[in-house]
Amino acid sequence: MATCEARPSLGHFLCLPLELQLRVLEELGGQDLCAMESSCRDLRRLIAGNAYLYEHALRDDFSFAVTSGSSAPNWKAQYVDTFIQARLETLEKQQRVCDALKLRLDELDDLLGDADDVRDVLGAPELLASEPSLVLAIVGDMEQVSS
């Protein structure tokens, strides 16, 4: 492990007793653990040597149920897989919402086109501009007739 003088950029974190270092790391989420691991060799060794930190992060970040009796898994790999799966699920949900909004927008564009057609047929834009509910009623009647 590096001495305090060799690594002043770590803010003396590595000067703390090992138990305190681990206690601080236990409070971090998995993403923060990954960031800490990538910041320097000493932290990478510390975190890699205490794989339970990722087990802790799995439980905290994803409510991951740890099953007893199973062989000791690679907690970091499990965390990464779970993180990626959760991110993919979030992106899929966002895509479904986006698709639904695009569909609704297309429907509204069609309604506006129908309203423009009605305005052209009636030839009274000032009346329709002051009474938008009239336009919606006419368009609604047109939809019922075409159905």
N, C-alpha and C positions, 0 to 999 in steps of 0.2 A: 504494500500500500504506500502511496506517496506521502511525503511529509508535508506539513503545512507550508513550509517555505518553498517547496518545489511547485506547489499549485495554488498561488494566491488568488487566482481567478475563481476558484470554487467557493470563495467566501468562507473559508475555514470549515466548510462542511466536513471534509475528510479528517479534520482534527478532532472531531467529536468522537466519543467512544462508540464502538461498533453498535452497541445496543441502541444508542440514540439515533445513529444514522439509519438503522433498520426501522426504528419506530417512525421516523419522519417519512421514509419511503413507503411504509405501510399506508400512510394517509393519501398517497397519490393514486390517481386512476391509472389505467393501463396506458393511455396515450401519453401521460406525463412520464410514466416509467420508461416508455420507449424513447422519449425525448432525452431523459436523463442518461439512459444507456448510451445514446449516441453522442453525448457531450464530451465524454473522456473515457480513456481506457480503464481508469480506476473504478469509476462508477459502473462501467459495463461488467467488470469482474464482480463487483459487489452485488449487483442485481442478478447477474447470471448465477452466482453462487448461492442465491437465496430465492429459488424459483417460486417459493410459496407466495412471494409478493404478487405474482400474476394470478395465482389462485385467489388471493384476496381481492384483486382488481376484478376478476371474473364475477365473483359474488356481488361486489359492490356496484359495478357498472351494468351488469346484465342479469342480476338475480340468478346467477348460475348455481344450480344445485350440484354440490359435490357428492358423488356416491362413494361410500366407504367400501372397502374390499377390492376395489379395482386397482390395477397396477398404477404406479405413479406416472401420470401422463406428463407430457411436456406442456406445462402450464402456459408458457409464452405462446407456443404454437396454437394451443387451444384458445387463448385470448385473441390472437390474430384472426383465426378462423371465425370465431364468434363475432368479432368486430366487423369483419368483411361481410358476413352473412346478414348482420343487422343493418349495415349500410346499404346492401343490395335491396333488402326488403323495404327500407325507407325510400330508396330511389324508385322502386317499382310502384309504391303507393303514390309518390309524387307524380309519376308518369301517368297513372290512372286518373288522378285529379286533373292533370293538364289536358289529357285527352277528353275528359268530360267537359271541361271548360271550353275547349276548342269546338266541340260539338254544339254546345249551347250557344256559343258565339256565332257559329254558322247558322243556327236556327234563327237567332235574332237578326242577322244580316238578311235572311230570307224574309222575315217579317217587315223589316224596313223597306226592302224592295217592294213588297206587296203594298205597303203604305204609300210609297211613291207612286205606284200604279193607280191607287185609289185617288190620290190627290190629282194626278193627271186627268183621270176620268171626270172627276167632279169639277175641276177647274176653279176651285175656290181656295187657293193656298192660304189666304189671310184667315178664313174661317177655321181651317184645319190647324193652322199654327196656334190659334187661340184655344182650340178644343181638341187636345191630343186624345182624350177619351173617346171622342167621336171616331177618330181614325182607328183606334184599337177595336171599337165595336164593329166597324165596317170590315176590318181585316178578319176579325173573329167570325163574322157571318160568312165571309168568303171561304174561310177554312172549313166551316161546317158544310157548306154547299159542295165543296170539292171532295169532301170525305165520303 
